[in-house]
Amino acid sequence: MPPAVETKALTRVFHPKKKKEGKSVTALAGVDLRIEQGELFGMLGPNGAGKTTLLKILSTLLLPTSGKAYVAGFDVETQFQAVRKRINMVSGGEISGYGLLTVKENLWMFTQFYGMKSQLALQRIDEMLDQFGLADKKDEKVRALSTGQRQKMNVIRGFVTDPEIIFLDEPTLGLDVNASRTIREYIVDWVGKRKDRTVLLTTHYMAEADQLCGRIAIIDDGRILACDTPENLKKMVKTSTMLKLDTTHLENKQGLSSIRGVEKFTFTDNPENNMTSLRFVLEDEAAVSDIVSSVIAGGAKILGLRKTEPTLEDVFIKLVGKGFE
């Protein structure tokens, strides 16, 4: 039984159309990856890490520069028609469909691209609209939907053809809690019902990856830095100390990363509350006193300080050296 996805030394380089337009950009730099059938596999990486480029190659929308990629055992370059019959893809924030058509008409149209029999397609559409709480919107024009409703429709479009493998590129991006929960619950239920169904999910939400995925790859600068279960990834930073500080707004943070004993450091500013959140991976707990002194010297007040258990965010910061941007 072939893996659902396999890449070997996969590389993609984007060259400028004209020499004056800049340098070439390497989006993927020799990616080796294997995802078995039945996995709900996650991929984490900052903007520009290569996640979307990888999905576009796997979904036959983009050719690799070198290396090989296989989906359901088929070569994405030479057997792309066989690949397309077995996959679907959903991206967060995408604007798909035709605004003049109704929700149901749009979904039916997409099923016909896959050659589904109309009766079966209409039955699945009705079932999924009901499951996603959109049954009362089926006769509304797509242009009248809210952002969350439109994204639910996009997710339905991806799953209604019942693909073997589905690529989800940040499917809950920018959605409210209820819409995100509905989509996550459906993903878990869908992949769990049959052993031959596979999901490759990219996300910016650490908790989402931790909750959903059996294995996770961390990618940056077009390279896979680590790939394992969430539990095993967290063990990578188990020997380090995780420290989180909440302070009033701290203007100068540059010196914090150079304090002895600080392995990695990231921060988040919250201008609305005039607060800064600092997160450290420490090699030596003795660094805590120097961190506190530096924060106070910078004119900020410490509102909260606590050591925490390792999270995927800590792993990400340790490997990538920064949080999501």
C-alpha positions as CSV (number, residue, x, y, z in Angstrom):
1,M,0.0,0.0,0.0
2,P,1.7,3.3,-1.1
3,P,1.8,6.2,1.3
4,A,-0.8,9.0,0.8
5,V,2.0,11.5,0.2
6,E,5.7,11.0,-0.4
7,T,8.3,13.6,-1.5
8,K,12.0,12.9,-2.2
9,A,14.5,15.8,-2.3
10,L,11.7,18.1,-3.5
11,T,12.8,21.5,-4.5
12,R,11.1,24.5,-5.9
13,V,12.9,27.7,-7.0
14,F,11.1,30.8,-8.2
15,H,13.1,32.8,-10.7
16,P,12.3,36.4,-11.5
17,K,10.9,37.0,-15.0
18,K,13.6,39.6,-15.6
19,K,17.0,39.9,-14.1
20,K,16.3,43.4,-12.8
21,E,13.4,42.2,-10.8
22,G,15.5,40.6,-8.1
23,K,17.1,37.3,-7.0
24,S,15.7,33.8,-7.3
25,V,13.8,32.5,-4.3
26,T,14.1,28.9,-3.0
27,A,10.7,28.0,-1.6
28,L,11.5,24.3,-1.0
29,A,15.0,23.0,-0.5
30,G,15.1,19.3,-0.7
31,V,12.0,18.2,1.3
32,D,11.7,14.6,2.2
33,L,8.3,13.7,3.6
34,R,6.2,10.6,4.0
35,I,2.5,10.7,5.1
36,E,0.8,7.3,5.5
37,Q,-2.8,6.6,4.5
38,G,-5.3,7.4,7.3
39,E,-3.1,10.1,8.9
40,L,-4.3,13.5,10.0
41,F,-0.9,15.2,9.4
42,G,-0.1,18.7,10.4
43,M,2.5,21.2,9.1
44,L,3.6,24.3,11.0
45,G,5.8,27.1,9.7
46,P,6.0,30.9,9.6
47,N,4.9,32.9,6.6
48,G,7.1,32.1,3.6
49,A,8.3,28.8,5.0
50,G,7.1,26.8,2.0
51,K,3.9,25.3,3.2
52,T,1.6,26.6,0.5
53,T,4.2,25.9,-2.2
54,L,4.3,22.3,-1.1
55,L,0.5,21.9,-1.2
56,K,0.4,23.4,-4.6
57,I,2.9,20.9,-5.9
58,L,1.0,18.0,-4.3
59,S,-2.3,19.2,-5.7
60,T,-0.7,19.5,-9.2
61,L,-1.1,23.3,-9.4
62,L,2.7,23.8,-9.5
63,L,5.6,21.8,-10.9
64,P,8.7,21.1,-8.8
65,T,12.1,22.4,-9.9
66,S,13.7,19.1,-9.0
67,G,13.0,16.0,-6.9
68,K,9.9,13.9,-6.9
69,A,6.5,14.0,-5.3
70,Y,3.9,11.2,-5.2
71,V,0.3,11.4,-4.1
72,A,-1.6,8.1,-3.6
73,G,1.4,6.4,-5.4
74,F,1.1,8.6,-8.5
75,D,3.7,11.0,-9.8
76,V,2.4,14.5,-9.6
77,E,4.2,15.5,-12.8
78,T,3.5,12.6,-15.1
79,Q,0.3,11.2,-13.6
80,F,-1.4,14.4,-12.6
81,Q,-4.8,13.3,-13.9
82,A,-4.8,10.2,-11.6
83,V,-3.8,12.5,-8.7
84,R,-6.6,15.0,-9.4
85,K,-9.3,12.3,-9.2
86,R,-8.2,11.4,-5.7
87,I,-7.7,14.8,-4.0
88,N,-9.2,18.1,-3.1
89,M,-7.9,21.3,-1.5
90,V,-9.3,24.1,0.7
91,S,-7.5,27.3,1.6
92,G,-8.4,29.7,4.4
93,G,-9.7,33.0,3.2
94,E,-10.1,31.9,-0.4
95,I,-12.8,33.5,-2.5
96,S,-14.2,30.6,-4.5
97,G,-17.5,30.3,-6.3
98,Y,-19.6,32.6,-8.3
99,G,-21.4,35.4,-6.5
100,L,-24.4,35.3,-8.8
101,L,-25.1,31.6,-8.1
102,T,-26.6,30.3,-4.9
103,V,-24.7,28.3,-2.4
104,K,-26.3,25.0,-3.6
105,E,-25.7,25.9,-7.2
106,N,-22.1,26.6,-6.6
107,L,-21.5,23.4,-4.7
108,W,-23.3,21.3,-7.4
109,M,-21.1,23.0,-10.1
110,F,-17.9,21.9,-8.3
111,T,-19.1,18.3,-8.0
112,Q,-19.6,18.2,-11.7
113,F,-16.0,19.0,-12.3
114,Y,-15.3,15.7,-10.6
115,G,-17.9,13.8,-12.6
116,M,-20.2,13.0,-9.7
117,K,-23.6,11.8,-10.5
118,S,-26.1,14.7,-10.0
119,Q,-28.4,12.8,-7.7
120,L,-25.6,11.7,-5.4
121,A,-24.1,15.1,-5.4
122,L,-27.3,16.9,-4.5
123,Q,-27.9,14.4,-1.7
124,R,-24.4,14.9,-0.2
125,I,-24.7,18.7,-0.6
126,D,-28.0,18.7,1.4
127,E,-26.5,16.5,4.1
128,M,-23.4,18.7,4.5
129,L,-25.2,22.0,4.4
130,D,-27.3,20.7,7.3
131,Q,-24.3,19.4,9.2
132,F,-22.5,22.8,8.9
133,G,-25.6,24.8,9.8
134,L,-26.0,26.3,6.3
135,A,-29.2,24.5,5.3
136,D,-31.2,27.8,5.5
137,K,-28.6,29.5,3.3
138,K,-28.7,27.0,0.4
139,D,-30.8,29.3,-1.9
140,E,-28.9,32.5,-1.0
141,K,-26.4,34.1,-3.3
142,V,-22.8,33.4,-2.3
143,R,-22.0,37.1,-2.3
144,A,-24.5,37.6,0.6
145,L,-22.7,35.2,2.9
146,S,-20.6,36.2,5.9
147,T,-16.9,35.3,6.0
148,G,-17.5,32.4,8.3
149,Q,-20.4,31.1,6.2
150,R,-18.4,31.4,3.0
151,Q,-15.5,29.4,4.5
152,K,-17.9,26.7,5.7
153,M,-19.1,26.5,2.1
154,N,-15.5,26.2,0.9
155,V,-14.9,23.3,3.3
156,I,-18.1,21.6,2.1
157,R,-16.8,22.0,-1.5
158,G,-13.6,20.3,-0.5
159,F,-15.2,17.3,1.2
160,V,-18.4,16.8,-0.8
161,T,-16.5,14.9,-3.5
162,D,-15.3,12.4,-0.8
163,P,-11.6,12.6,-1.8
164,E,-9.0,10.1,-0.7
165,I,-6.7,12.9,0.3
166,I,-7.5,16.4,1.2
167,F,-5.1,19.4,1.6
168,L,-6.3,22.0,4.0
169,D,-4.3,25.2,3.9
170,E,-5.2,27.1,7.1
171,P,-8.9,26.3,6.8
172,T,-9.9,28.2,10.0
173,L,-7.9,31.3,9.3
174,G,-9.7,34.4,10.7
175,L,-12.8,32.5,11.7
176,D,-14.7,32.9,15.0
177,V,-14.7,30.2,17.6
178,N,-17.9,28.5,16.6
179,A,-17.1,28.3,12.9
180,S,-13.6,27.0,13.7
181,R,-14.9,24.4,16.0
182,T,-17.5,23.1,13.5
183,I,-14.7,22.7,10.9
184,R,-12.3,21.0,13.2
185,E,-14.9,18.6,14.5
186,Y,-15.9,17.6,10.9
187,I,-12.2,17.1,9.9
188,V,-11.6,14.7,12.8
189,D,-14.9,12.8,12.2
190,W,-14.2,12.5,8.4
191,V,-10.7,11.1,8.6
192,G,-11.7,8.7,11.4
193,K,-14.5,7.0,9.6
194,R,-12.3,5.3,7.0
195,K,-8.7,4.1,7.1
196,D,-8.0,5.2,3.5
197,R,-8.8,8.9,4.1
198,T,-5.9,11.3,4.7
199,V,-5.6,15.0,5.7
200,L,-2.6,17.3,5.3
201,L,-3.3,20.4,7.4
202,T,-1.3,23.6,7.5
203,T,-2.2,25.9,10.3
204,H,-0.9,29.0,12.2
205,Y,-2.7,27.8,15.4
206,M,-0.5,25.7,17.7
207,A,-3.5,24.4,19.8
208,E,-5.3,23.4,16.6
209,A,-2.3,21.3,15.4
210,D,-1.8,19.8,18.9
211,Q,-5.5,18.9,19.2
212,L,-6.0,17.4,15.7
213,C,-2.8,16.0,14.3
214,G,-1.2,12.6,15.0
215,R,2.1,13.8,13.6
216,I,3.4,17.3,12.8
217,A,6.2,18.6,10.6
218,I,7.8,21.9,11.4
219,I,9.1,23.7,8.3
220,D,11.1,26.9,7.8
221,D,13.1,28.3,4.8
222,G,11.8,25.4,2.7
223,R,13.3,22.7,5.0
224,I,11.7,20.2,7.4
225,L,13.3,20.9,10.7
226,A,11.4,18.2,12.7
227,C,8.7,15.6,12.2
228,D,7.1,13.6,15.0
229,T,4.0,13.3,17.2
230,P,3.1,16.4,19.3
231,E,4.2,14.5,22.4
232,N,7.6,13.6,21.1
233,L,8.2,17.1,19.7
234,K,7.5,18.6,23.1
235,K,10.2,16.3,24.6
236,M,12.7,18.1,22.5
237,V,12.5,21.1,24.9
238,K,11.7,19.1,28.0
239,T,15.2,19.7,29.4
240,S,14.8,23.4,29.0
241,T,12.8,25.8,31.2
242,M,9.8,27.6,29.7
243,L,9.3,31.0,31.2
244,K,6.4,33.5,30.4
245,L,6.3,37.1,31.5
246,D,3.4,39.5,31.1
247,T,4.5,43.1,31.5
248,T,3.3,46.6,30.8
249,H,4.5,47.8,27.4
250,L,8.2,47.1,27.0
251,E,9.8,49.3,24.3
252,N,13.3,48.0,24.1
253,K,13.5,44.1,24.0
254,Q,16.7,43.7,22.0
255,G,18.9,42.9,24.9
256,L,16.8,40.1,26.3
257,S,17.9,37.5,23.7
258,S,21.6,38.1,24.6
259,I,21.2,37.4,28.3
260,R,23.3,34.4,29.4
261,G,21.2,31.3,29.7
262,V,18.5,32.4,27.2
263,E,18.3,29.9,24.4
264,K,15.3,31.4,22.5
265,F,13.1,34.4,23.0
266,T,9.9,35.8,21.4
267,F,7.4,38.4,22.3
268,T,3.9,39.7,21.5
269,D,2.9,43.4,21.9
270,N,-0.8,44.2,22.7
271,P,-1.1,47.9,22.2
272,E,-4.8,47.9,23.2
273,N,-4.0,46.8,26.7
274,N,-0.6,48.5,26.8
275,M,0.9,45.1,27.5
276,T,3.8,42.9,26.3
277,S,4.0,39.1,26.6
278,L,7.5,37.7,26.7
279,R,8.3,34.0,26.2
280,F,11.6,32.4,26.9
281,V,13.3,29.0,26.4
282,L,16.0,28.9,29.0
283,E,19.1,26.7,29.2
284,D,19.7,27.9,32.8
285,E,17.1,29.1,35.3
286,A,19.6,31.5,36.7
287,A,18.8,33.7,33.8
288,V,15.4,34.6,35.4
289,S,16.8,37.2,37.7
290,D,18.7,38.9,34.8
291,I,15.6,38.9,32.7
292,V,13.5,40.5,35.5
293,S,16.2,43.1,36.1
294,S,16.4,43.9,32.4
295,V,12.6,44.3,32.1
296,I,12.5,46.7,35.1
297,A,15.5,48.7,33.8
298,G,13.5,49.0,30.5
299,G,10.8,50.9,32.4
300,A,8.1,48.2,32.4
301,K,6.3,46.6,35.3
302,I,6.0,42.8,35.6
303,L,2.3,41.8,35.8
304,G,2.8,38.1,35.8
305,L,5.6,35.5,35.8
306,R,5.3,31.8,35.5
307,K,7.1,28.7,34.4
308,T,5.1,26.5,32.0
309,E,5.1,23.0,30.6
310,P,6.6,22.7,27.1
311,T,4.1,23.4,24.2
312,L,4.3,23.2,20.5
313,E,5.0,26.9,20.5
314,D,8.1,26.4,22.6
315,V,9.3,23.7,20.1
316,F,8.6,26.1,17.3
317,I,10.5,28.9,18.9
318,K,13.4,26.6,19.7
319,L,13.7,25.3,16.1
320,V,12.7,28.3,14.1
321,G,14.0,31.0,16.5
322,K,10.8,33.1,16.4
323,G,7.1,32.9,16.7
324,F,4.6,33.2,13.9
325,E,4.6,36.5,12.1
